[in-house]
Amino acid sequence: MRNTRCMGSYDFDLCVVGAGSAGYAAATTARGLGKSVALADGEGPLAGLCILRGCMPSKTLLRSAEIAHLVRTAPELGVRVGEVRYDVPHIVRRKRRIIADFAADRVDGIRSFPLFQGRVRFTGRDTLAVGEHEIRARRFVIATGSVINIPPIPGLAEAGYITSDDVLDMEELPSSIVVLGGGAVAAELAQYLARLGCRTTILQRSATLLSGEDPDVGTALREALTQDGIRVVTETALLGVTRDAKGKCVRFRHAGREEEVCADEIFVALGRRPNVDGFGFEAAGIAYDAGGVRVDPYLRTTNPVIYAAGDVTGVVELVHVAVYGGAQAARNAFSENPQPLNYDLFGARAVFTDPQVGVAGLSEKQCRERGIAYVSARYPFAELGKAITAGLTQGFVKMLAAPDARILGVTIVGAEAADLIHEAIALLYFKARTHDVMEMPHLHPTLAEIMTYPAEELCERLEHEAHAVVTP
């Protein structure tokens, strides 16, 4: 169908609401199917969260902090260096230059579609208003993403705070900071700040950092962050914030008593929430709440001609899942044989702290929740030859297998975990068993060969010990 214009009205096969990673993937996929496609977005900068304020800028900054740490710890390996000094304005300028190039490339792609920018709101079950324009489409994909979550902590607004958006652009770092939260963003940027000389405290509500993962992951990461000089306090209840001569002070309850920590700044890193407000979803018959737009396994909303993908669904907030979901939503929207999303495979994830965290497939927590029988084995980096020679001994690898030896999941906490986890993704994709790992060549000495050790243990235990299997 060719798009037509009549008195400010436009008609398309597909209109994608939101031009971030999920929306762009949906648009390009639908265009590849020969459909006419429009993109609708707000009036802010184009390119999406990952490029502008998420994955790419944060990893750029983390690399600078990593280099600073390597220089500072070089004497441990016999390399003598001078005083480590930080040029934070230069670090931020480098980040801006790199991100500008990424964004320009993405914006070129976005502008290859008919693009409507302005206030976006549904006016009916198959109509969308963008500013003064009305768009009618056979199908829609909602990909409005997420926004930073700021909880109603007494006194927080009055005292003032910063978010991850602010940290990514700060050219002058505070001398001390309190980080509220213990998820991926909190841990990554807390380590960045600490490694550039900021006295850092993390207050986490749950019992461990990265509370969505198995407890041993958060415990290992806490040990590493503590070695970086970060104070980590878990199992806290935030009570309120005040500001006085001591700075910005956070009151919290911990271990049955009330405590206070003061710093120059407060960094609120308590997650993101789906961006669902103000889009007129009610007019389109789209069910949603604070947890996101409600979708079925095929990403179809309660309006059968409207789909949703990415962070706005509140299911898995990862950019590669958003890309996968956006593409799948577009395919499903025009398919007579729609396919559900495979979150167990595509939900693989990484945290870019040092040591890094990589998880693919199921965790022990997920196995227990689903009633899946499994056996697990771990192997520490401290016993791996390459890790010892490189001084990269923090962390472990853990492998889970079903009673028939099929690999269920792999968790890595350690150096280069975000890259090493891709072997696990391949094993899961091909439904490999533990003996397959042993039959595959692994070069020595490498970090990657650590995968063979838990696999070998699982092979032996599953062959000789029926009681090794954990039955929920």
C-alpha positions in Angstrom: 0.0 0.0 0.0 1.4 3.4 -0.9 1.1 6.1 1.6 -1.4 8.8 0.6 -2.0 12.3 1.9 -5.3 14.0 2.2 -5.9 17.0 4.5 -3.2 16.1 7.0 -4.1 12.4 7.0 -1.8 9.6 6.1 -2.3 5.9 5.5 0.2 3.1 6.0 0.4 -0.6 6.3 2.3 -0.2 9.6 2.9 2.7 12.0 5.6 2.3 14.6 5.3 4.5 17.7 8.8 5.1 19.0 12.0 5.2 17.0 14.4 3.5 19.4 15.9 0.1 19.0 12.6 -1.9 19.1 10.8 0.6 16.9 13.6 0.8 14.3 13.8 -3.0 14.1 10.1 -3.2 13.6 10.2 -0.6 10.9 13.1 -2.1 8.9 11.6 -5.6 9.2 8.2 -4.5 7.9 9.8 -2.6 5.1 11.7 -5.8 4.2 8.3 -7.5 3.9 7.3 -4.9 1.3 5.0 -2.9 3.6 4.6 0.8 3.8 5.9 2.0 7.1 5.9 5.3 9.1 7.7 6.1 12.3 6.1 8.4 15.0 8.2 9.8 17.8 8.3 12.7 20.3 10.1 16.0 19.8 13.3 14.9 21.6 16.5 13.7 20.0 16.3 10.6 17.8 18.3 7.3 18.1 16.9 5.6 21.2 18.0 4.9 24.8 20.8 2.5 24.1 22.7 4.9 21.8 22.0 8.2 23.5 21.8 7.4 27.3 22.3 3.7 27.8 24.6 1.0 26.6 27.0 2.8 24.4 27.8 6.0 26.4 28.1 4.0 29.6 30.5 1.5 28.1 32.6 4.3 26.7 33.0 5.8 30.2 33.6 2.4 31.8 36.5 1.8 29.5 38.2 4.9 30.7 37.8 3.9 34.3 39.0 0.4 33.5 42.2 1.8 32.0 42.7 4.0 35.0 42.4 0.9 37.2 44.8 -1.1 35.1 47.4 1.7 35.3 46.9 2.0 39.1 47.3 -1.7 39.6 50.1 -2.2 37.1 52.8 -2.3 39.8 51.3 -5.6 41.0 52.6 -7.1 37.7 55.9 -5.4 37.9 55.1 -2.4 35.7 56.1 0.9 37.4 54.0 4.0 36.5 53.6 7.5 37.8 50.6 9.0 39.5 47.2 8.2 37.9 45.4 11.4 37.0 41.9 11.7 35.6 40.8 14.2 32.9 37.1 13.7 33.3 36.1 16.5 30.8 38.2 14.7 28.2 36.6 11.4 29.0 33.1 12.9 28.6 34.1 14.7 25.3 35.4 11.4 23.9 32.1 9.8 24.9 30.1 12.6 23.2 32.1 12.4 20.0 31.7 8.6 19.8 27.9 8.7 20.6 27.4 11.5 18.1 28.7 9.3 15.3 26.6 6.4 16.4 23.5 8.6 16.6 24.1 10.2 13.2 24.2 6.8 11.6 21.0 5.7 13.3 19.2 8.9 12.5 20.0 8.5 8.9 18.3 5.2 9.0 15.3 6.6 10.9 14.9 9.4 8.4 14.8 6.9 5.5 11.2 6.3 6.6 8.3 8.8 6.7 8.9 10.3 10.1 6.3 12.2 12.2 7.5 14.0 15.4 5.4 15.8 18.0 3.0 14.8 20.7 1.9 11.3 20.0 -1.5 9.9 21.1 -4.0 7.4 19.9 -7.3 8.8 18.8 -9.0 5.5 17.9 -8.4 1.8 17.5 -6.5 2.3 14.2 -5.7 6.0 14.2 -2.8 8.0 15.7 -2.4 11.8 16.1 1.2 13.2 15.9 1.0 16.9 16.4 -1.5 18.1 13.8 -1.2 15.0 11.6 -3.4 12.0 11.7 -2.0 8.6 10.8 -4.2 5.6 9.9 -2.6 2.2 9.6 -3.6 -1.5 9.2 -1.2 -2.4 12.1 0.7 -0.6 14.8 3.8 -1.4 16.9 4.2 0.4 20.2 7.8 0.8 21.1 7.9 3.8 23.4 10.6 2.4 25.7 11.1 3.2 29.3 11.8 6.2 31.6 13.9 6.4 34.8 12.0 5.4 37.9 12.2 7.9 40.7 10.5 6.5 43.9 8.7 8.8 46.4 11.4 8.9 49.0 10.6 11.6 51.6 12.9 14.6 51.1 14.6 13.3 48.0 13.2 15.9 45.6 14.0 18.7 48.0 17.6 17.6 48.6 18.2 17.0 44.9 19.7 14.0 43.1 21.2 12.9 39.9 20.3 10.0 37.5 22.2 7.9 35.1 21.6 10.6 32.4 23.4 13.1 34.6 26.3 10.7 35.5 27.0 10.1 31.8 27.5 13.9 31.2 29.2 15.0 34.4 32.5 16.7 33.6 33.2 17.3 37.3 32.6 14.4 39.6 31.6 14.8 43.3 34.1 13.8 45.9 31.5 11.5 47.5 28.2 9.9 46.4 25.5 7.6 47.6 24.1 5.3 45.0 20.5 4.1 45.6 20.1 0.8 44.0 22.1 -2.4 43.2 21.1 -3.3 39.7 23.3 -3.3 36.6 23.3 0.4 36.0 23.9 1.2 39.7 26.8 -1.3 39.9 28.5 -0.3 36.6 28.4 3.5 37.2 29.2 3.2 40.9 32.4 1.4 39.9 33.1 4.1 37.2 32.7 6.8 39.8 34.8 5.0 42.4 37.6 4.2 40.0 37.9 7.9 39.2 38.3 8.9 42.8 34.7 9.4 44.1 34.1 8.0 47.5 31.1 5.7 46.8 28.4 4.0 48.9 25.8 1.7 47.5 22.5 1.2 49.4 20.6 -1.9 48.1 17.1 -2.9 49.2 17.6 -6.6 48.4 19.9 -9.1 50.1 22.4 -9.1 47.2 23.4 -6.9 44.3 21.8 -7.9 41.0 18.9 -9.3 42.9 17.3 -10.8 39.9 20.3 -13.3 39.5 21.3 -16.1 41.8 22.7 -14.9 45.1 26.2 -16.2 44.4 26.4 -13.7 41.5 25.6 -10.7 43.7 27.9 -12.0 46.5 30.9 -12.3 44.1 30.3 -8.8 42.6 30.0 -7.3 46.1 33.4 -8.7 47.0 34.9 -7.1 43.9 33.3 -3.7 44.4 34.4 -3.7 48.0 38.0 -4.3 46.8 37.5 -1.1 44.7 36.8 0.8 48.0 33.0 0.9 47.5 30.9 0.5 50.6 28.0 -1.8 49.9 25.1 -2.1 52.3 22.4 -4.6 51.4 19.0 -5.3 52.9 18.2 -1.7 53.6 14.9 0.2 53.8 15.2 3.8 52.6 13.5 6.2 55.1 14.2 9.7 53.9 16.7 12.3 52.7 17.8 15.5 54.2 20.3 18.2 53.2 22.5 20.1 55.7 26.1 21.1 56.3 27.2 17.5 56.1 25.8 17.2 52.6 22.9 15.1 51.3 22.1 12.5 53.9 20.2 9.3 53.3 18.5 7.7 56.3 17.9 4.0 56.1 17.1 1.0 58.3 19.6 -1.8 58.3 20.0 -4.9 60.6 17.3 -3.6 62.8 18.6 -0.1 63.4 18.4 3.3 61.7 21.6 4.6 60.1 22.6 7.6 58.0 25.2 8.1 55.2 26.0 11.6 53.9 27.7 12.6 50.6 28.0 15.4 48.2 25.6 13.8 45.8 22.9 11.2 45.6 22.6 9.0 42.5 19.2 7.4 42.1 19.6 4.1 40.2 16.4 2.3 41.1 15.6 1.0 37.7 13.4 2.2 34.8 9.7 1.8 34.2 7.7 1.4 31.0 6.9 4.6 29.2 3.1 4.3 29.0 1.7 7.7 30.1 0.1 10.2 27.8 -0.3 8.1 24.7 -4.1 7.7 24.7 -3.9 3.9 24.9 -7.4 3.9 26.3 -8.8 5.3 23.1 -7.2 2.4 21.2 -8.4 -0.3 23.6 -4.9 -1.1 24.8 -4.7 -2.5 28.3 -1.7 -1.3 30.3 -0.6 -0.5 33.8 2.6 0.7 35.6 4.2 -2.6 34.7 3.8 -2.0 31.0 1.6 -2.6 28.0 -0.1 -6.0 28.3 0.9 -8.4 25.5 0.4 -12.0 24.6 3.3 -14.4 23.7 3.1 -13.0 20.2 3.4 -9.4 21.4 -0.2 -8.6 20.4 -1.9 -6.1 22.7 -5.6 -6.2 23.7 -6.3 -4.5 20.4 -5.6 -7.2 17.8 -4.2 -4.8 15.2 -1.7 -3.2 17.7 1.5 -4.9 18.9 4.1 -3.8 21.4 7.8 -4.5 21.8 10.8 -3.5 23.9 10.9 -1.9 27.3 7.3 -0.7 27.1 6.1 -4.2 27.7 8.0 -4.4 31.0 9.1 -8.0 30.2 12.9 -8.0 29.6 14.6 -4.6 29.4 17.6 -5.5 27.2 18.4 -3.9 23.9 19.0 -7.1 22.0 15.6 -8.3 23.3 14.0 -5.1 22.1 15.5 -5.5 18.6 14.4 -9.2 18.6 10.9 -8.2 19.8 10.5 -5.4 17.4 11.4 -7.5 14.4 9.2 -10.4 15.7 6.2 -8.0 16.3 6.4 -6.7 12.8 6.6 -10.2 11.3 3.7 -11.4 13.5 1.6 -8.4 12.6 1.4 -9.6 9.0 1.8 -13.3 9.4 -0.8 -16.1 9.3 1.5 -18.2 11.4 2.8 -15.9 14.2 5.7 -17.1 16.4 6.1 -16.5 20.2 9.2 -15.0 21.6 11.9 -17.2 23.1 12.9 -15.3 26.2 14.9 -18.2 27.7 17.4 -17.9 24.8 17.2 -14.2 23.9 17.2 -13.2 27.6 20.9 -13.8 27.8 22.5 -10.7 29.5 25.7 -9.1 30.7 26.7 -6.6 33.3 29.9 -4.6 32.4 31.4 -4.3 35.9 34.8 -5.6 36.7 34.5 -8.6 36.9 31.8 -8.8 34.3 28.7 -10.9 34.6 27.2 -13.0 31.8 24.1 -15.2 32.1 22.6 -17.4 29.4 19.6 -19.7 29.7 18.1 -20.6 33.1 19.5 -19.7 36.5 19.1 -21.9 39.6 16.4 -19.4 40.8 14.4 -19.9 37.6 14.8 -23.7 37.7 13.4 -23.8 41.2 10.6 -21.4 40.4 9.5 -23.5 37.4 10.0 -26.9 39.1 12.8 -28.0 36.7 15.1 -30.7 37.9 18.8 -29.8 37.5 22.3 -30.4 38.6 24.9 -27.6 38.8 28.7 -27.4 38.9 31.0 -24.4 39.5 34.7 -23.7 38.7 36.6 -20.6 40.0 38.7 -18.4 37.8 41.3 -18.5 40.7 42.1 -22.1 39.6 42.3 -21.4 35.8 45.8 -21.2 34.3 45.2 -18.2 32.0 43.4 -16.3 34.7 46.2 -16.8 37.2 48.9 -15.7 34.7 46.9 -12.6 33.8 45.9 -11.7 37.3 42.2 -12.1 36.5 41.2 -14.5 39.3 37.9 -13.0 40.5 34.7 -14.9 39.9 33.5 -18.3 38.7 31.6 -20.1 36.0 28.5 -22.2 36.8 26.8 -24.6 34.5 23.3 -26.2 35.0 22.2 -29.3 33.3 19.0 -31.4 33.1 19.1 -35.1 34.2 19.6 -36.0 30.5 22.7 -33.8 30.5 21.1 -31.1 28.3 22.6 -27.8 29.3 20.0 -25.5 30.9 22.0 -22.4 31.6 25.4 -20.9 32.3 26.4 -18.0 34.6 29.8 -16.4 34.4 31.2 -13.9 36.8 34.7 -13.0 35.7 37.0 -11.3 33.2 35.5 -10.9 29.7 32.3 -12.7 30.8 30.2 -10.6 28.4 32.1 -12.2 25.5 32.7 -15.6 27.0 28.9 -16.1 27.5 28.4 -16.4 23.8 29.8 -19.9 23.8 27.0 -20.7 26.2 24.4 -19.0 24.0 25.5 -21.2 21.1 25.3 -24.4 23.3 21.8 -23.5 24.3 20.8 -22.6 20.8 21.8 -26.0 19.5 20.4 -27.8 22.6 23.9 -29.2 23.5 24.6 -31.6 26.3 27.5 -31.5 28.7 29.6 -34.1 26.7 29.4 -31.8 23.7 31.5 -29.2 25.5 34.1 -31.8 26.3 34.2 -32.9 22.6 34.7 -29.3 21.4 38.3 -28.1 21.2 39.2 -25.3 23.6 42.5 -23.6 23.1 45.0 -23.5 26.0 45.8 -21.3 27.8 42.6 -19.2 27.4 39.8 -17.9 29.6 37.3 -19.7 27.4 38.5 -23.1 28.4 37.0 -22.5 31.8 33.8 -23.8 30.3 35.2 -27.3 30.1 35.6 -27.7 33.9 32.0 -27.6 35.1 31.0 -29.5 32.0 33.5 -32.3 32.9 32.2 -32.4 36.5 28.6 -32.6 35.3 29.4 -35.4 32.9 30.9 -37.4 35.7 28.2 -36.7 38.3 25.3 -37.4 36.0 26.9 -40.7 34.9 27.6 -41.9 38.4 25.4 -40.0 40.9 21.7 -40.0 40.5 21.3 -38.1 43.7 23.3 -35.2 42.2 20.1 -33.9 40.5 18.3 -31.1 42.4 14.6 -31.7 42.3 12.5 -28.7 43.3 
